[in-house]
């Protein structure tokens, strides 16, 4: 039933939500808001079945009882997720055969997933680390990503070497969306459609701004948040980042000037 599976990860606040809605706007792939499905062992999820179903239902909208039944019937997490996504696509009238699961911490599990499932594709979103650690979620005051978490996520991303893994820089995606999307879709061996760059703005059952904490991903793509770290209110945070040798090293390796 499912012919294409894509795992998206990387540091948080790197534009993976934007990538998610772009992928979901294709004619062949469905990508929901993050489910975190692959972040814990499957047997642990089955032990807390209702809690698992309640979490998944926030993105899938299948009903808690339906999700509990599907999860309980499976022994393998991939076949379980396949069936859940198949139900999502069927319930929403989507004639698609592939899915992408976007959860930033997926990068911590790339190797174990690749070892178990040879047909997976992986996409890592990265961004200038200084912008990552100075990003604040809408409606909040504290920084979302610690410097330590940024370093660990970058270690996971660059420590995973596979021909099925591609790294996408946020700055490249917003500077030239069509070129980057062509590269991404070529990597996952799916057709790129120019209409994606208009279609992603449309509200659908799988792309609903009201149910997301980052509704700006539906706006026209711009580079207005690139190098926001240079604002004076972030100076103390940037001093801490620059004093961390690991953070600076990963930023340089990713192609950002020291």
N, C-alpha and C positions, 0 to 999 in steps of 0.2 A: 504493500500500500504506500509506504513512504520510500522515496527513491533518493532523497538528499537530506543530509543532516549537517548542520553547521553550529559550532560552538564559538561564542563570542565572549572574550574576556579582556582583562588588562587592568590598569589602575582605574579607580573611580574618577568621575568628572573629566573624562577624556572624549566625550562625544559619542559614546556607545549607544545612547538613546536615540540620537539622530540617525546613526547607522541602522538601528533597529527599525525605525519607521520607513527608512529608504528601502531596506530589504523587503519589508512587509508590503511595500507598494508595487513589488514586481508581480508578474502574472504566475509565477511558479513557486514562490516561497512565502511562508507565513512566519512572522516573528512577533511574539507577544511581549508585553511588558515582562520584566525579569521574573522568573519563577524560583530561581535558586535550586532547581530540582536536583542538579548533579553535585551539590556542595556537601551533601552528607551521605553516608552509606545507606543503601536502599533498605537494608533490614532495620535500621534505626527509624527510617521514615515510616515503615510499616508498623513499628511498635507504637508510634504516636500517630495513628492513622487519621483521626479526625483533625488534629492540628495540621497535619500535612495537607489534607484535603481543603481545609479552610484557607491555607496559604495559597495553594494552587488556584483555588476558585476565584481569588481576587484578579487573576490574570485571565483565567480560562472561561469563567462564567458558565460552567457546565452544571453547577449544583454540587453541594458538598457530598450528598449521598451517592451520586453517580461517580464522582472521583474516588470516593472511598471504595466503592465496589471494584473499579478498574484497578486501583493500586493493590487491593487485597488479592486479586486474581493472578497477579504477575509475580514471578521470581526474578526477572531480569529488568533492571531500570530502563534500558533503552527500548525494549519492546513495550514497556508500560508507557513511556513518554510518547512513543509512536502512536499508540492507541488513543491516548488523550488528545494529541494534536489532530489525529484523524477525526475524532469526535468534534473538536473545535471547528475544523474546516467544514465538516458536514453540517453542523448546526448553523453555521454562518453562510452557507451556500457558496463556499470557496472551492473552486476547481483547481486545487494546487496539490503538489505531491512532495513538497519539501518544507522543512522548518529550520529556523535558526533560534537558538536559545541564548539570550543575552543576559549574563550576570557577571559583573566585573570579576568576582572571585573565581569564576570558572578557570582563570589562568593558573590557579593553584592546583588544579586537577587535570591539566592537559595530558601529562604523561600517562597517568593511570587510565584515562579515557582512551587515549590513542593505543595503548597496549592491549586494551580489551576490545576495542571496536576499530577495525582497520579502515572503515569507509568514512570516518568523520573528517570534516574540514574544520579548520580553526582560523579565526580572525582575531587579532589583538589590536585594540585601539590604544594608542599612546598619545602623549601630548607633552609639551614643555613642562617639566616637573614643577617649575616655579608657578605656573598657572594651575597645576593640579592641587598643590598644597595651599594655595590661597583662594580656592574656590569655595563658595558658601552656597548651601542649598537654599532655594527660595523660601522666605519666611523664617529663616534661622539666622543666628548671629555667629555661631562658631564655625571654624573651618571644618570641612567634611572629611578630608583625608590627612592623616598624620604623615610626617616625613618618613617614618619607619615603614608605614604601609606602602607608600609609594616605592620605596627601595625594594621591598619584598616582592611587590607585584612586578616590577621591572626585572628582577632576578628570575621570576617564574616565566615571564614572556621571553626573555633572551636565552634562558636556559633550555627552552623547548625548541629543538631544531627538527624540522620535518618539512618535506616538500608540500605537505597539506596545510602548512601554517603560513599565514601572511600577516605582516605588521603594517598597520595603516596609521599614519600621523594625522591627527585632527586638523592641523594647520593645512595640510595638503588637501584634505577633504573639503574644507570650507573655501579654500582658494580656487580649487578647480574640481567641483563636484563631479562633473561628467567624466573627466579623465580618471579620477580615483574609482568611481563606480564601475567604469569599464574594466579597470584592473581587478577590482574585487569580484565582479561577476565572472570574469575570465578565470580567476583563480578557483572559484567553486564550480566552474563548468556549467554555468547557467546563462541564458541569453540576457544581455543588457537591453533595456528598453528606454529610449529617451523620455518617454512619458512619465517615468518614475519621478523626474524632477518637478513635475507639476502634480502628479497624483498623490504624493506624500502629504500634501497640504489638506487633503480631503478627509473629513471625519468619517470613520467607518467603524464597524463592530470591533475591529482589532486595533484601530488607531483612534482613540477617544481622548481628546485633551482633558476632559473633565475627570478622567480616572488616572491621570498622570501627574507626578509632581514636577514635571519639566515640560509644560505646555509650549514653551518657546521653540521646541524642535519642529513645530508645524509652521513657524514663520519662514520667510524667505531666508535662505542660507547666506550668512555674511561672516566676515572675519572680525566682527566688532568685539569679541571677547578674547582675541589673541593678544597676548602680552598685557593682559589686565593686571598682572602681577606688578607692573611698574607703578601702579597707583601708590601714592605716599602712605595710605593707610596700611599697606602690606609690608612696609619697610622692616619692621621687627621680625616678621615671619620669614622674609627673604634672607635676613641676616642668619637666622637659624638654619635655613636650607643651605646657604653658602658655606656655613661652618661644618656641614656634614659631608665628609669626604665621599661616602658612598653615594649620596644623593647627587653630588656634582659629577661623579664618575658615570652614573647611569644616564644622566642628562646629556653628557658629552657623547656617550656611546650611541644614544638615540639621534644624534645629529644636531643637538642644540648647543650653541656656542657657550663656552664657560664664562 
